[in-house]
Amino acid sequence: MDLVEQVYILIRKLPKEEIYALSSQIRRSAVSIPSNIAEGQKRKSSKEFSNFLSVSKGSNAELQTQLMICNRLNYLTKEETEPVINLTVEIDKMLEKLIHTLQ
């Protein structure tokens, strides 16, 4: 949830022409991470939960990539995106450990 909040604050800095493109995709990726965790947790089995956690990992990787694209296009500086990217790295580690625990 902290990641989603940080992403929403960060994408306000993107150019207006990206509101329906990159901004929208970044928001969807970020929101997908906790949403899939929540949905998976309510499933009936650890295997299903693990699958939803894997989807969250994928969305997390998408988000990292999209933030790197923002850097490459000079929409955001590395200083602006670094704290958010660092948080995605931590989330990836947590998801990986949880998946391993469920298997």
C-alpha positions in Angstrom: 0.0 0.0 0.0 2.9 2.4 0.7 4.2 1.6 -2.8 0.9 2.6 -4.4 0.8 5.8 -2.4 4.4 6.7 -3.4 3.7 5.9 -7.1 0.6 8.1 -7.2 2.6 11.0 -5.8 5.4 10.4 -8.2 3.3 10.1 -11.4 1.9 13.6 -10.8 5.2 14.8 -12.1 4.8 13.1 -15.5 4.0 15.2 -18.6 0.2 15.7 -19.3 0.5 13.9 -22.6 1.4 10.7 -20.7 -1.8 10.8 -18.5 -3.5 8.1 -20.6 -0.4 6.1 -21.6 2.6 5.7 -19.2 0.9 7.2 -16.2 -2.1 5.0 -16.5 0.0 1.9 -17.0 2.2 2.7 -14.0 -0.9 3.2 -11.8 -2.4 -0.2 -13.0 0.9 -2.0 -12.3 1.2 -0.5 -8.8 -2.4 -1.1 -7.8 -2.2 -4.7 -9.1 0.5 -5.7 -6.6 -1.5 -5.4 -3.4 -4.8 -6.3 -5.1 -3.4 -9.6 -6.2 -2.0 -10.3 -2.8 -5.4 -9.6 -1.2 -7.3 -11.7 -3.7 -4.8 -14.6 -3.4 -5.0 -14.5 0.3 -8.7 -15.1 0.2 -8.4 -18.2 -2.1 -8.9 -21.6 -0.8 -5.4 -23.1 -1.1 -1.8 -22.1 -0.7 -1.2 -23.1 -4.3 -3.7 -20.5 -5.5 -2.3 -17.9 -3.1 1.2 -18.6 -4.5 -0.1 -18.1 -8.0 -1.5 -14.7 -7.2 1.8 -13.8 -5.4 3.6 -14.7 -8.7 1.2 -12.3 -10.6 2.1 -9.6 -8.0 5.8 -10.2 -8.7 5.1 -9.7 -12.4 3.3 -6.5 -11.8 6.2 -5.4 -9.6 8.7 -6.1 -12.4 6.5 -4.1 -14.8 6.4 -1.2 -12.4 10.2 -1.2 -12.1 10.5 -1.3 -15.9 8.1 1.6 -16.4 9.9 3.7 -13.9 13.2 3.0 -15.7 11.5 4.1 -18.9 10.5 7.4 -17.2 14.2 7.9 -16.4 15.3 7.1 -19.9 12.8 9.5 -21.4 13.9 12.2 -18.8 10.3 12.4 -17.4 11.6 11.7 -13.9 15.1 11.8 -12.4 16.8 8.9 -10.8 16.6 10.7 -7.5 12.9 10.8 -7.9 12.4 7.2 -8.8 15.2 5.6 -6.7 13.2 5.4 -3.5 10.2 3.8 -5.3 12.4 1.4 -7.2 14.2 0.5 -3.9 10.8 -0.3 -2.4 9.9 -2.5 -5.4 13.1 -4.5 -4.7 12.1 -5.0 -1.1 8.6 -6.0 -2.1 10.0 -8.5 -4.6 12.1 -10.1 -1.8 9.1 -10.3 0.5 7.0 -11.9 -2.2 9.7 -14.4 -3.0 10.0 -15.5 0.6 6.3 -15.8 1.0 6.0 -17.9 -2.2 8.8 -20.1 -0.9 7.1 -20.5 2.4 3.8 -21.6 0.8 5.5 -24.2 -1.4 
